Amino acid sequence: MTTVTETARLGAAEARRRAGRRRRVIAVAFVLPALLLLGALVVYPVVFSVGRSFFDASGTRFVGGANYAAMFRDPATLTALRNSTIWVVVAPTLLTGLGLILAVLVERIRWASAFKLLLFLPMAVSFLAAGIIFRLAYEEDPDKGVLNAAVVGVHDMFREGSSYPSARPRDGQGVERAADGSYATAATVSPGSTAVLGLVGVKPADVPAQARPAAGAAGVTAAPDEVRGVVWLDFTPGGGGRPGAVDAAERGLPGMTVEAVRDGRAVAAASTASDGSFRFTGLEPGAYTVRLPARNFAEPFTGVSWLGPALVTPAIIGAYLWIWTGFAMVLIGAGLSALPRDALEAARMDGANEWQIFRRITVPLLAPVLTVVFVSLVIQVMKVFDLIYIIAPGPVQQDATVLATQMWLVSFGGGNDQGLGSALGVLLLLLVVPAMVFNVRRFRRSQS
């Protein structure tokens, strides 16, 4: 009886072992393709890059740590490190903050799902397409770039630009240019006299519609205590006019500021009428110079150089925020929906206002979710490449470069030094790994 029982027990154990081996074989069969892909696409490139970083540009001569030393002496790499630091500090912080604010606000609106969908839609747009969109939006020409079109529109609402930026006097007609960009009469005038200031360089089509012929204004006699004059377009459409003379077909230039200057100081100012006429009254006897200030010829405001060296990195970060804000909002919103409502209601019953509830209850309870979102965004930011490569114009590419773009530029974008490029890749890996390890450990703790 004992022998039969022992035999049955051994048979059952052997069956369990066979079943266990079969399950392991099946598991390996399912996992093996993924392991092969992981090895081919991740492990092998990492190992190869580490080894390649110890060789020169041609890959034939072992140089040890020379590439790593050269990396930190290269100004372009130092710029990439600086920009990567800006990205890591600014972008995840802003995204986490915006995601938290929007997640809290979305809970209080009626069409929350539609609003979340709109904010999450940019995640469906590829970085290539987003880069092209924002490259066009950041165009400096207001006729092409939507941001500068808006900026110029707002600016011109409060301060209009000059109507005659290209205007200038004819040579030898008694009006001279000063160092500050203004124009003044070469000869002085005195009360009771008239000054004429003819300008060219203005297209007839650009003359304001309210402009009237200037000939009548040029013939008006000035009173003893005033100086009169006219500013006109010294050009007759179709030809036939006389330079320096106000012909019948020539129109005045309205809206120009004119100053009477004495001893280097403006003592009177006037604005030209629709026929280009102006006058200064109540002048004391003496000699005056009639001046057209430089602001009459200032170039119109054309907007902000978003993709210039100073603003290119913040501009690209703005595009990144547009893409990833919805991601942060959805993750934080999921954590917000899991918060215990009784704690919030108890705080309201105790008299806490919404700001106090947000600061002292909501944020502390969401701290684990906020941390995961922040670290995940740090990992994504460290690898940003597409937006910078597409949005930043060629002349400022080096001003916007980060480690990922610098690695590509050094290796394949003209540098052709894959030893140094591999060293940059290893540095990028070393910077990303701690954040990945932190995220994995936090995820495991949350599952336990």
Contacts in CASP RR format, 6 or more apart in sequence:
PFRMAT RR
TARGET T0000
AUTHOR 0000-0000-0000
METHOD contacts of the structure
MODEL  1
MTTVTETARLGAAEARRRAGRRRRVIAVAFVLPALLLLGALVVYPVVFSV
GRSFFDASGTRFVGGANYAAMFRDPATLTALRNSTIWVVVAPTLLTGLGL
ILAVLVERIRWASAFKLLLFLPMAVSFLAAGIIFRLAYEEDPDKGVLNAA
VVGVHDMFREGSSYPSARPRDGQGVERAADGSYATAATVSPGSTAVLGLV
GVKPADVPAQARPAAGAAGVTAAPDEVRGVVWLDFTPGGGGRPGAVDAAE
RGLPGMTVEAVRDGRAVAAASTASDGSFRFTGLEPGAYTVRLPARNFAEP
FTGVSWLGPALVTPAIIGAYLWIWTGFAMVLIGAGLSALPRDALEAARMD
GANEWQIFRRITVPLLAPVLTVVFVSLVIQVMKVFDLIYIIAPGPVQQDA
TVLATQMWLVSFGGGNDQGLGSALGVLLLLLVVPAMVFNVRRFRRSQS
46 429 0 8 1.000
49 422 0 8 1.000
49 425 0 8 1.000
49 426 0 8 1.000
49 429 0 8 1.000
50 422 0 8 1.000
50 426 0 8 1.000
51 422 0 8 1.000
52 59 0 8 1.000
52 418 0 8 1.000
52 419 0 8 1.000
52 422 0 8 1.000
53 65 0 8 1.000
53 67 0 8 1.000
53 68 0 8 1.000
53 419 0 8 1.000
53 421 0 8 1.000
53 422 0 8 1.000
53 423 0 8 1.000
53 425 0 8 1.000
53 426 0 8 1.000
54 62 0 8 1.000
54 63 0 8 1.000
54 64 0 8 1.000
54 65 0 8 1.000
54 67 0 8 1.000
55 61 0 8 1.000
55 62 0 8 1.000
55 63 0 8 1.000
55 419 0 8 1.000
56 63 0 8 1.000
56 66 0 8 1.000
56 419 0 8 1.000
57 416 0 8 1.000
57 417 0 8 1.000
57 418 0 8 1.000
57 419 0 8 1.000
57 420 0 8 1.000
59 418 0 8 1.000
59 419 0 8 1.000
65 423 0 8 1.000
67 419 0 8 1.000
67 420 0 8 1.000
67 421 0 8 1.000
67 422 0 8 1.000
67 423 0 8 1.000
68 423 0 8 1.000
68 427 0 8 1.000
70 420 0 8 1.000
71 77 0 8 1.000
71 420 0 8 1.000
71 423 0 8 1.000
71 424 0 8 1.000
71 427 0 8 1.000
72 78 0 8 1.000
74 420 0 8 1.000
76 398 0 8 1.000
76 401 0 8 1.000
76 406 0 8 1.000
76 409 0 8 1.000
77 406 0 8 1.000
77 424 0 8 1.000
79 398 0 8 1.000
79 399 0 8 1.000
79 401 0 8 1.000
80 401 0 8 1.000
80 402 0 8 1.000
80 403 0 8 1.000
80 405 0 8 1.000
80 406 0 8 1.000
80 424 0 8 1.000
81 403 0 8 1.000
83 313 0 8 1.000
83 400 0 8 1.000
83 401 0 8 1.000
83 402 0 8 1.000
84 382 0 8 1.000
84 402 0 8 1.000
84 403 0 8 1.000
84 431 0 8 1.000
86 313 0 8 1.000
86 317 0 8 1.000
87 313 0 8 1.000
87 317 0 8 1.000
87 381 0 8 1.000
87 382 0 8 1.000
87 384 0 8 1.000
87 402 0 8 1.000
88 378 0 8 1.000
88 381 0 8 1.000
88 382 0 8 1.000
90 317 0 8 1.000
91 317 0 8 1.000
91 320 0 8 1.000
91 321 0 8 1.000
91 324 0 8 1.000
91 377 0 8 1.000
91 381 0 8 1.000
92 374 0 8 1.000
92 377 0 8 1.000
92 378 0 8 1.000
92 381 0 8 1.000
93 374 0 8 1.000
94 317 0 8 1.000
94 321 0 8 1.000
95 321 0 8 1.000
95 324 0 8 1.000
95 325 0 8 1.000
95 327 0 8 1.000
95 328 0 8 1.000
95 373 0 8 1.000
95 377 0 8 1.000
96 328 0 8 1.000
96 332 0 8 1.000
96 370 0 8 1.000
96 373 0 8 1.000
96 374 0 8 1.000
96 377 0 8 1.000
97 328 0 8 1.000
98 321 0 8 1.000
98 325 0 8 1.000
98 328 0 8 1.000
98 329 0 8 1.000
99 325 0 8 1.000
99 326 0 8 1.000
99 328 0 8 1.000
99 329 0 8 1.000
99 332 0 8 1.000
99 373 0 8 1.000
100 328 0 8 1.000
100 332 0 8 1.000
100 363 0 8 1.000
100 366 0 8 1.000
100 370 0 8 1.000
102 119 0 8 1.000
102 325 0 8 1.000
102 326 0 8 1.000
102 329 0 8 1.000
103 329 0 8 1.000
103 330 0 8 1.000
103 332 0 8 1.000
103 333 0 8 1.000
103 336 0 8 1.000
104 336 0 8 1.000
104 358 0 8 1.000
104 362 0 8 1.000
106 112 0 8 1.000
106 115 0 8 1.000
106 116 0 8 1.000
106 329 0 8 1.000
106 333 0 8 1.000
107 333 0 8 1.000
107 336 0 8 1.000
109 115 0 8 1.000
116 326 0 8 1.000
116 329 0 8 1.000
116 330 0 8 1.000
119 325 0 8 1.000
119 326 0 8 1.000
119 329 0 8 1.000
120 326 0 8 1.000
120 327 0 8 1.000
120 329 0 8 1.000
120 330 0 8 1.000
122 130 0 8 1.000
122 322 0 8 1.000
122 323 0 8 1.000
122 324 0 8 1.000
122 325 0 8 1.000
122 326 0 8 1.000
123 323 0 8 1.000
123 324 0 8 1.000
123 326 0 8 1.000
123 327 0 8 1.000
125 133 0 8 1.000
125 323 0 8 1.000
126 386 0 8 1.000
127 323 0 8 1.000
127 386 0 8 1.000
127 387 0 8 1.000
127 390 0 8 1.000
128 386 0 8 1.000
128 390 0 8 1.000
130 319 0 8 1.000
130 322 0 8 1.000
130 323 0 8 1.000
130 387 0 8 1.000
131 319 0 8 1.000
131 386 0 8 1.000
131 387 0 8 1.000
131 390 0 8 1.000
131 391 0 8 1.000
132 390 0 8 1.000
133 319 0 8 1.000
134 315 0 8 1.000
134 316 0 8 1.000
134 318 0 8 1.000
134 319 0 8 1.000
134 322 0 8 1.000
134 387 0 8 1.000
134 391 0 8 1.000
135 307 0 8 1.000
135 390 0 8 1.000
135 391 0 8 1.000
136 144 0 8 1.000
136 145 0 8 1.000
136 146 0 8 1.000
137 145 0 8 1.000
137 146 0 8 1.000
137 147 0 8 1.000
138 145 0 8 1.000
138 147 0 8 1.000
138 148 0 8 1.000
138 306 0 8 1.000
138 307 0 8 1.000
138 315 0 8 1.000
138 391 0 8 1.000
139 145 0 8 1.000
139 148 0 8 1.000
140 148 0 8 1.000
140 302 0 8 1.000
140 303 0 8 1.000
140 304 0 8 1.000
140 305 0 8 1.000
140 306 0 8 1.000
140 307 0 8 1.000
141 148 0 8 1.000
141 302 0 8 1.000
142 148 0 8 1.000
142 149 0 8 1.000
142 151 0 8 1.000
142 152 0 8 1.000
142 153 0 8 1.000
142 302 0 8 1.000
142 303 0 8 1.000
143 149 0 8 1.000
147 304 0 8 1.000
147 306 0 8 1.000
148 302 0 8 1.000
148 303 0 8 1.000
148 304 0 8 1.000
148 306 0 8 1.000
151 303 0 8 1.000
151 304 0 8 1.000
152 301 0 8 1.000
152 302 0 8 1.000
152 303 0 8 1.000
155 301 0 8 1.000
155 303 0 8 1.000
156 301 0 8 1.000
159 301 0 8 1.000
161 298 0 8 1.000
161 300 0 8 1.000
161 301 0 8 1.000
162 295 0 8 1.000
162 296 0 8 1.000
162 297 0 8 1.000
162 298 0 8 1.000
162 299 0 8 1.000
162 300 0 8 1.000
163 206 0 8 1.000
163 208 0 8 1.000
163 255 0 8 1.000
164 199 0 8 1.000
164 202 0 8 1.000
164 206 0 8 1.000
164 253 0 8 1.000
164 256 0 8 1.000
164 296 0 8 1.000
164 297 0 8 1.000
165 297 0 8 1.000
165 298 0 8 1.000
165 299 0 8 1.000
165 300 0 8 1.000
166 201 0 8 1.000
166 202 0 8 1.000
166 297 0 8 1.000
167 199 0 8 1.000
167 200 0 8 1.000
167 201 0 8 1.000
167 202 0 8 1.000
167 253 0 8 1.000
167 296 0 8 1.000
167 297 0 8 1.000
168 177 0 8 1.000
168 183 0 8 1.000
168 199 0 8 1.000
168 200 0 8 1.000
168 201 0 8 1.000
168 297 0 8 1.000
169 175 0 8 1.000
169 176 0 8 1.000
169 177 0 8 1.000
169 183 0 8 1.000
169 197 0 8 1.000
169 198 0 8 1.000
169 199 0 8 1.000
169 200 0 8 1.000
170 198 0 8 1.000
170 200 0 8 1.000
170 234 0 8 1.000
170 243 0 8 1.000
170 244 0 8 1.000
173 198 0 8 1.000
173 234 0 8 1.000
173 243 0 8 1.000
173 244 0 8 1.000
174 185 0 8 1.000
174 186 0 8 1.000
174 187 0 8 1.000
175 183 0 8 1.000
175 184 0 8 1.000
175 185 0 8 1.000
175 186 0 8 1.000
175 197 0 8 1.000
175 198 0 8 1.000
176 183 0 8 1.000
176 184 0 8 1.000
176 185 0 8 1.000
176 186 0 8 1.000
177 183 0 8 1.000
178 184 0 8 1.000
178 291 0 8 1.000
178 294 0 8 1.000
180 294 0 8 1.000
181 294 0 8 1.000
181 297 0 8 1.000
182 291 0 8 1.000
182 292 0 8 1.000
182 293 0 8 1.000
182 294 0 8 1.000
182 296 0 8 1.000
183 197 0 8 1.000
183 291 0 8 1.000
183 292 0 8 1.000
183 297 0 8 1.000
184 261 0 8 1.000
184 289 0 8 1.000
184 290 0 8 1.000
184 291 0 8 1.000
184 292 0 8 1.000
185 195 0 8 1.000
185 197 0 8 1.000
185 289 0 8 1.000
185 290 0 8 1.000
185 291 0 8 1.000
188 287 0 8 1.000
188 288 0 8 1.000
188 289 0 8 1.000
189 195 0 8 1.000
189 227 0 8 1.000
189 287 0 8 1.000
189 288 0 8 1.000
189 289 0 8 1.000
189 290 0 8 1.000
190 227 0 8 1.000
190 285 0 8 1.000
190 286 0 8 1.000
190 287 0 8 1.000
190 288 0 8 1.000
191 222 0 8 1.000
191 223 0 8 1.000
191 224 0 8 1.000
191 225 0 8 1.000
191 226 0 8 1.000
191 227 0 8 1.000
191 282 0 8 1.000
191 283 0 8 1.000
191 284 0 8 1.000
191 285 0 8 1.000
191 286 0 8 1.000
192 221 0 8 1.000
192 222 0 8 1.000
192 223 0 8 1.000
192 224 0 8 1.000
192 225 0 8 1.000
192 226 0 8 1.000
192 227 0 8 1.000
192 228 0 8 1.000
193 222 0 8 1.000
193 227 0 8 1.000
193 228 0 8 1.000
194 218 0 8 1.000
194 219 0 8 1.000
194 220 0 8 1.000
194 221 0 8 1.000
194 222 0 8 1.000
194 227 0 8 1.000
194 228 0 8 1.000
194 229 0 8 1.000
194 230 0 8 1.000
195 227 0 8 1.000
195 228 0 8 1.000
195 229 0 8 1.000
195 290 0 8 1.000
196 218 0 8 1.000
196 229 0 8 1.000
196 230 0 8 1.000
196 232 0 8 1.000
196 244 0 8 1.000
196 246 0 8 1.000
197 229 0 8 1.000
197 230 0 8 1.000
197 231 0 8 1.000
197 232 0 8 1.000
197 258 0 8 1.000
197 290 0 8 1.000
197 292 0 8 1.000
198 231 0 8 1.000
198 232 0 8 1.000
198 233 0 8 1.000
198 234 0 8 1.000
198 244 0 8 1.000
199 231 0 8 1.000
199 232 0 8 1.000
199 233 0 8 1.000
199 234 0 8 1.000
199 253 0 8 1.000
200 233 0 8 1.000
200 234 0 8 1.000
200 235 0 8 1.000
201 235 0 8 1.000
202 233 0 8 1.000
202 235 0 8 1.000
202 253 0 8 1.000
204 233 0 8 1.000
204 235 0 8 1.000
204 237 0 8 1.000
207 233 0 8 1.000
207 251 0 8 1.000
207 252 0 8 1.000
207 253 0 8 1.000
208 254 0 8 1.000
208 255 0 8 1.000
210 254 0 8 1.000
210 274 0 8 1.000
211 251 0 8 1.000
211 252 0 8 1.000
211 253 0 8 1.000
211 254 0 8 1.000
211 274 0 8 1.000
211 275 0 8 1.000
211 276 0 8 1.000
212 251 0 8 1.000
212 252 0 8 1.000
212 274 0 8 1.000
212 275 0 8 1.000
212 276 0 8 1.000
213 248 0 8 1.000
213 249 0 8 1.000
213 250 0 8 1.000
213 251 0 8 1.000
213 252 0 8 1.000
213 275 0 8 1.000
214 230 0 8 1.000
214 232 0 8 1.000
214 246 0 8 1.000
214 250 0 8 1.000
214 251 0 8 1.000
214 252 0 8 1.000
214 275 0 8 1.000
214 276 0 8 1.000
214 277 0 8 1.000
215 246 0 8 1.000
215 247 0 8 1.000
215 248 0 8 1.000
215 250 0 8 1.000
216 246 0 8 1.000
216 275 0 8 1.000
217 229 0 8 1.000
217 230 0 8 1.000
217 246 0 8 1.000
217 252 0 8 1.000
217 273 0 8 1.000
217 275 0 8 1.000
217 276 0 8 1.000
217 277 0 8 1.000
218 229 0 8 1.000
218 230 0 8 1.000
218 232 0 8 1.000
218 246 0 8 1.000
220 228 0 8 1.000
220 277 0 8 1.000
221 228 0 8 1.000
222 228 0 8 1.000
222 229 0 8 1.000
222 279 0 8 1.000
223 281 0 8 1.000
225 281 0 8 1.000
225 282 0 8 1.000
225 283 0 8 1.000
226 279 0 8 1.000
226 280 0 8 1.000
226 281 0 8 1.000
226 282 0 8 1.000
226 283 0 8 1.000
227 260 0 8 1.000
227 279 0 8 1.000
227 280 0 8 1.000
227 283 0 8 1.000
227 288 0 8 1.000
227 290 0 8 1.000
228 277 0 8 1.000
228 278 0 8 1.000
228 279 0 8 1.000
229 277 0 8 1.000
229 278 0 8 1.000
229 279 0 8 1.000
229 290 0 8 1.000
230 246 0 8 1.000
230 252 0 8 1.000
230 272 0 8 1.000
230 275 0 8 1.000
230 276 0 8 1.000
230 277 0 8 1.000
230 278 0 8 1.000
231 252 0 8 1.000
231 253 0 8 1.000
231 256 0 8 1.000
231 258 0 8 1.000
231 272 0 8 1.000
231 276 0 8 1.000
231 278 0 8 1.000
231 292 0 8 1.000
232 246 0 8 1.000
232 250 0 8 1.000
232 251 0 8 1.000
232 252 0 8 1.000
232 253 0 8 1.000
232 276 0 8 1.000
233 250 0 8 1.000
233 251 0 8 1.000
233 252 0 8 1.000
233 253 0 8 1.000
234 243 0 8 1.000
234 244 0 8 1.000
234 246 0 8 1.000
234 250 0 8 1.000
235 250 0 8 1.000
236 247 0 8 1.000
236 249 0 8 1.000
236 250 0 8 1.000
237 249 0 8 1.000
240 247 0 8 1.000
241 247 0 8 1.000
241 249 0 8 1.000
241 250 0 8 1.000
251 275 0 8 1.000
252 272 0 8 1.000
252 274 0 8 1.000
252 275 0 8 1.000
252 276 0 8 1.000
253 272 0 8 1.000
253 276 0 8 1.000
254 272 0 8 1.000
254 273 0 8 1.000
254 274 0 8 1.000
254 275 0 8 1.000
254 276 0 8 1.000
255 271 0 8 1.000
255 272 0 8 1.000
255 276 0 8 1.000
256 271 0 8 1.000
256 272 0 8 1.000
256 276 0 8 1.000
256 292 0 8 1.000
256 296 0 8 1.000
257 269 0 8 1.000
257 270 0 8 1.000
257 271 0 8 1.000
257 292 0 8 1.000
257 293 0 8 1.000
257 295 0 8 1.000
257 296 0 8 1.000
258 269 0 8 1.000
258 270 0 8 1.000
258 271 0 8 1.000
258 272 0 8 1.000
258 278 0 8 1.000
258 290 0 8 1.000
258 291 0 8 1.000
258 292 0 8 1.000
259 266 0 8 1.000
259 268 0 8 1.000
259 269 0 8 1.000
259 290 0 8 1.000
259 291 0 8 1.000
259 292 0 8 1.000
259 293 0 8 1.000
260 266 0 8 1.000
260 267 0 8 1.000
260 268 0 8 1.000
260 269 0 8 1.000
260 280 0 8 1.000
260 283 0 8 1.000
260 288 0 8 1.000
260 289 0 8 1.000
260 290 0 8 1.000
260 291 0 8 1.000
261 267 0 8 1.000
261 288 0 8 1.000
261 289 0 8 1.000
261 290 0 8 1.000
261 291 0 8 1.000
262 286 0 8 1.000
262 287 0 8 1.000
262 288 0 8 1.000
262 289 0 8 1.000
264 289 0 8 1.000
266 291 0 8 1.000
267 283 0 8 1.000
267 288 0 8 1.000
268 280 0 8 1.000
268 281 0 8 1.000
268 282 0 8 1.000
268 283 0 8 1.000
270 278 0 8 1.000
270 279 0 8 1.000
270 280 0 8 1.000
271 278 0 8 1.000
272 278 0 8 1.000
280 288 0 8 1.000
304 311 0 8 1.000
305 311 0 8 1.000
306 312 0 8 1.000
306 315 0 8 1.000
307 315 0 8 1.000
307 391 0 8 1.000
307 392 0 8 1.000
307 393 0 8 1.000
307 396 0 8 1.000
308 393 0 8 1.000
308 396 0 8 1.000
308 399 0 8 1.000
309 396 0 8 1.000
309 399 0 8 1.000
312 391 0 8 1.000
312 392 0 8 1.000
312 396 0 8 1.000
312 399 0 8 1.000
312 400 0 8 1.000
313 399 0 8 1.000
313 400 0 8 1.000
315 391 0 8 1.000
316 387 0 8 1.000
316 388 0 8 1.000
316 391 0 8 1.000
316 392 0 8 1.000
316 400 0 8 1.000
319 387 0 8 1.000
319 391 0 8 1.000
320 381 0 8 1.000
320 384 0 8 1.000
320 387 0 8 1.000
324 377 0 8 1.000
324 380 0 8 1.000
328 373 0 8 1.000
328 377 0 8 1.000
331 369 0 8 1.000
331 372 0 8 1.000
331 373 0 8 1.000
332 366 0 8 1.000
332 369 0 8 1.000
332 370 0 8 1.000
332 373 0 8 1.000
334 369 0 8 1.000
335 366 0 8 1.000
335 369 0 8 1.000
336 362 0 8 1.000
336 366 0 8 1.000
339 362 0 8 1.000
339 365 0 8 1.000
339 366 0 8 1.000
340 365 0 8 1.000
343 361 0 8 1.000
343 365 0 8 1.000
344 357 0 8 1.000
344 361 0 8 1.000
344 362 0 8 1.000
347 356 0 8 1.000
347 357 0 8 1.000
347 360 0 8 1.000
347 361 0 8 1.000
348 357 0 8 1.000
352 360 0 8 1.000
352 361 0 8 1.000
363 370 0 8 1.000
368 442 0 8 1.000
368 446 0 8 1.000
371 442 0 8 1.000
372 439 0 8 1.000
372 442 0 8 1.000
372 443 0 8 1.000
375 435 0 8 1.000
375 438 0 8 1.000
375 439 0 8 1.000
375 442 0 8 1.000
376 439 0 8 1.000
378 435 0 8 1.000
379 432 0 8 1.000
379 435 0 8 1.000
379 436 0 8 1.000
379 439 0 8 1.000
382 403 0 8 1.000
382 404 0 8 1.000
382 428 0 8 1.000
382 431 0 8 1.000
382 432 0 8 1.000
382 435 0 8 1.000
383 404 0 8 1.000
383 428 0 8 1.000
383 432 0 8 1.000
384 402 0 8 1.000
384 404 0 8 1.000
385 402 0 8 1.000
385 404 0 8 1.000
385 405 0 8 1.000
385 408 0 8 1.000
388 397 0 8 1.000
388 400 0 8 1.000
388 401 0 8 1.000
388 402 0 8 1.000
388 404 0 8 1.000
388 405 0 8 1.000
389 397 0 8 1.000
389 405 0 8 1.000
389 408 0 8 1.000
391 400 0 8 1.000
392 399 0 8 1.000
392 400 0 8 1.000
392 401 0 8 1.000
397 405 0 8 1.000
397 409 0 8 1.000
401 409 0 8 1.000
403 424 0 8 1.000
403 425 0 8 1.000
403 427 0 8 1.000
403 428 0 8 1.000
403 431 0 8 1.000
404 428 0 8 1.000
406 424 0 8 1.000
407 421 0 8 1.000
407 424 0 8 1.000
407 425 0 8 1.000
407 428 0 8 1.000
409 415 0 8 1.000
410 417 0 8 1.000
410 420 0 8 1.000
410 421 0 8 1.000
410 424 0 8 1.000
411 417 0 8 1.000
411 418 0 8 1.000
411 419 0 8 1.000
411 420 0 8 1.000
411 421 0 8 1.000
411 422 0 8 1.000
411 424 0 8 1.000
END
